[in-house]
Amino acid sequence: GDSVTQMEGPVTLSEEACLTINCTYTATGYPSLFWYVQYPGEGLQLLLKATKADDKGSNKGFEATYRKETTSFHLEKGSVQVSDSAVYFCALGTDKLIFGTGTRLQVFP
Amino acid sequence: GAVVSQHPSRVICKSGTSVKIECRSLDFQATTMFWYRQFPKKSLMLMATSNEGSKATYEQGVEKDKFLINHASLTLSTLTVTSAHPEDSSFYICSARQGGGTGELFFGEGSRLTVL
């Protein structure tokens, strides 16, 4: 069945460092791909999404490109801030979503 | 964005009792809501799809009689964990779809259940 694999965390970075959180998937068909973020004490929020191959989703300085050839949707940000500290979930699907295990990002000043 | 609220956010109960968790869409109507369970360091596992006015659709391996889901109105779905046991302790999260079809999903804050 469909699945999502994320890199394990925590990822610990200094402020202004570059971020990459890897996400790969296996799927039949052509699902949409998502990144959700969960800040401490809050529910999951949609960060960005891409609905077809080669689409790039972007929001709040984060980007991810739907790469069919490598079945990947890596999350990137050029310069992280302390406020980006959260758990990030990669997900795929159309109606029902399948989530990765989540990657905790900790950014220190 | 739209708001989905869960209540209670934390609940502790004794083994053998039943616990009800509510999921409300506060500013939109949701014909479909989803219930997830999240284990520590694990992904969110979809438990069931809740459809307003009809029976929930459960994922394989999820006990229907154990996890009762009711979607009585367009803004409220409830999950009742019946005869709870320590292994039911987990973080339960609901989400609601705004509009039909592929409308965006909005998630509740989650409810942490601890069964003693």
Interface residues (C-beta under 8 A of the other chain):
Chain A: V4 S32 Y36 G41 E42 G43 L44 Q45 L46 F89 T94 D95 K96 L97 I98 F99 G100 T101 G102
Chain B: G1 V4 Q6 F34 Y36 K41 K42 S43 L44 L46 T49 I93 S95 T102 E104 L105 F106 F107 G108 E109 G110
